[in-house]
Amino acid sequence: MLRTLRPCVSFGLVFALLGGSALAEALPMQPVLTLDAARAIVRAAQAKAQAERWPCVIAVVDSGGQPILMERMDDAAVPAGVELAPGKARTAALFRRPSGALEDAINGQRPAVLSARGFVLMRGGLPISVNGRIVGAIGVSADTPDHDEVIAKAGIAALVP
């Protein structure tokens, strides 16, 4: 479900200039969240939400915060969840930490976090890490912040037990 890709920015040029396979072997490998993996994460998160009767919106993004998959359950508790869930996931992916950490910063000693425009600074976004590398994130918008995080953790558990 996870694929490993090598960085490809200017790879062809560097490869040609330095003569080949030795360079290719020196490049780091990075796991990548696939569509199949995102589907497994969403299925597990949705199963938890259904079991608890917390209809919600679930979104999964890649490590760069770009959308892979979003699912809105019937009767999702918060209509704005279709905007919030992907935003929470993007925030967690790009900040490399739970979106709730930014909410805590605002409510604590770092109100300057409010200047991070375009991010959702609310609980419910969690990064997805494999072998110490962030491969993406999940964002959930249900009825309460605690439920959001419980559902998100259940989704991640499908990929990273």
N, C-alpha and C positions, 0 to 999 in steps of 0.2 A: 504494500500500500504506500510506502514511502519510497521515493526514488532518490538517488544520489546524483547530483549534477556538478560539473566543474564550472567555475566562472567562465564566461565566454566574452566579456568585454575586451575587445582588441585581441582576442586569443589568436585569431588567424594570422594577424600581422606578426605578433610576437613569435608564434610557432614557426612561421616562415623565416624570420630573421635569425632565430637561434637554432634552427635546424632540427626540430622535431620532437621525437617521443620523450627524450630526457626531460624536457620542459613540461610536457603533459603529465608526466609522473610526479613532478614536483608541485603541481597545483593542488590546493586543498580540495577535499570532497565535502559537499554539504548536502544533508538530507533535505528533501523537498516534499511538502505536503501535497499529495495527489488528490484528484477528485474522488477516487474511491475511499481514501482515508477520510476526507471531509464528510463523505456520505455516512461512513461508519460513526463518526463523531456525532453528527446530527441525529442519526437513528438512536444512539445511546442517550443523548440528551433528551430527545423527544420521549423516549420510553420512560425516563425518570419523571418528566413533566406530566405525562399521562397518568402514571402510577400515583402521583401526588395530587392530581387534578389542578395543575397549575398551567393552563394553556399559555403559550408564549410565542415569541419570535426568537429563532436561533440563527446565528450567522457565523460562518467560518471564513477567515481570510488567510492569505499566505504571509510569509515573513515580512513582506513589504507593505502589508496592510491592504492588498488588493483582494477584492471579493472572489471567493471560490463557490460558495453555496449559501443560500438563505432559505429558511423555511418558516412560514407563518402558520401556526396551528389554528384550527377552527376556534373561534371565540377567544382569540388571544386577548389577554386581560387589558393591555395598553395599546390602543391603536397606533400611537406614536412609536411603538416597538419596531416597526419596519424601518424607521430611521435610527432609533437608538441602538438596536442590537448590532448592526454592522458598524456603527460608530464606536461602540464599546470594544468590539473586536479589533478594529483598526487602531484604536488608541492603545490597547494592550500590546499589539504587535509592534508598533512603532516606538513606544516607550519601553518595551521589553520588560513590562511589569504589569500587575493587575491594574485595571482602570480604577479600582477602589483605592489604591495607594495614592492616586492623584486627588480623589475625593477627600481622603484623610489629610492630605497636605493643605488643601483649601481650608478645611475646617480646623486645622492646627496652626502650625507656625509658618506656613508657606502660601499665603493667599496670592502670591505672584503667579502661581500655577494658573490662575484665571486668565492670564495673558496668552495661554496656549490655545489660540483660536482654532476652531475647526475640529476639536477633539471632544469626546464625550467623557466628562470627568465624573462618572458615576460608577458604582459597583455593577459587576456583571460581565466584565471583559477580563479574560484570563489568557496569558500567553501559553502556547503549546510548545514544550521543549522535548527534544529527542537527543539523547547523548550530549546534553549540555548546550545544544544549539536551539535557538528559537526557530521553529519551522512555520509558525502561524499563530493564530489566536481564535478563540471562540468568544462571541458576545451573545448575551441572553437578555431579553426584556420580558419579564413575567409580571407578577403583581407586587413583589417586594424585593429589595436588594438581596436579602438572605436567600430567597428562593432562586433568584438569578444565579447566584454563585453555586448553589447546590446543583442546579441543572447543568451549569457549565462544567463543573468538576466531574459530573457523571459522564458527560460527553468526552472529556479528555481521557478519562479512565478506559474508554474503549480502545484508545490508541496507545496510551502509556500507563500500563497497570501499576 
